[in-house]
Amino acid sequence: MNGYGQGEAAKALGIRPGTVKSRLHRALAKLAVLNAGTESVDQVHAAFVEARML
C-alpha cells in the first residue's frame, strides 16, 4: 500500500494487522485467478513482496 508495511497500513486504516494480511491474501488469490495462464502465483507474490505489500 504505497510503500507502507502491513503494520503501518493497519494503523493508517484503523484495523488489525491480521485483517490487512487476510485481505492481501484474498486480493493475491483473485489476481492469480485473473492472471491464470499469464503469470504464476509465485510471480504475482514476488511482485507484491517487492512492492512491500506483503
C-alpha positions as CSV (number, residue, x, y, z in Angstrom):
1,M,0.0,0.0,0.0
2,N,2.1,2.9,-1.3
3,G,5.3,1.7,0.4
4,Y,3.7,1.1,3.8
5,G,4.4,-2.1,5.6
6,Q,1.5,-4.2,6.9
7,G,1.6,-2.7,10.4
8,E,1.7,0.8,9.1
9,A,-1.2,0.1,6.7
10,A,-3.2,-1.4,9.6
11,K,-2.6,1.7,11.7
12,A,-3.5,4.1,8.9
13,L,-6.7,2.1,8.1
14,G,-7.6,1.7,11.8
15,I,-7.8,-2.1,11.5
16,R,-5.8,-5.0,12.9
17,P,-2.6,-6.3,11.1
18,G,-4.2,-9.7,10.7
19,T,-7.1,-8.1,8.8
20,V,-4.5,-6.5,6.4
21,K,-2.8,-9.8,5.9
22,S,-6.0,-11.7,5.2
23,R,-7.3,-9.0,2.8
24,L,-4.0,-9.0,0.9
25,H,-4.1,-12.8,0.7
26,R,-7.6,-12.7,-0.8
27,A,-6.5,-10.0,-3.2
28,L,-3.5,-12.0,-4.3
29,A,-5.7,-15.1,-4.8
30,K,-8.1,-13.1,-7.0
31,L,-5.2,-11.6,-9.0
32,A,-3.8,-15.1,-9.5
33,V,-7.1,-16.2,-11.0
34,L,-7.3,-13.2,-13.2
35,N,-3.8,-13.8,-14.4
36,A,-4.2,-17.5,-14.9
37,G,-2.0,-18.7,-17.7
38,T,-0.1,-15.5,-17.8
39,E,1.8,-15.4,-14.5
40,S,2.3,-17.9,-11.8
41,V,1.1,-17.2,-8.2
42,D,4.8,-17.0,-7.2
43,Q,5.4,-14.3,-9.7
44,V,2.4,-12.3,-8.5
45,H,3.5,-12.8,-4.9
46,A,7.0,-11.7,-5.7
47,A,5.7,-8.5,-7.2
48,F,3.7,-7.8,-4.0
49,V,6.7,-8.5,-1.8
50,E,8.9,-6.3,-4.0
51,A,6.3,-3.5,-3.6
52,R,6.4,-4.0,0.2
53,M,2.8,-5.0,0.3
54,L,3.3,-8.4,1.9
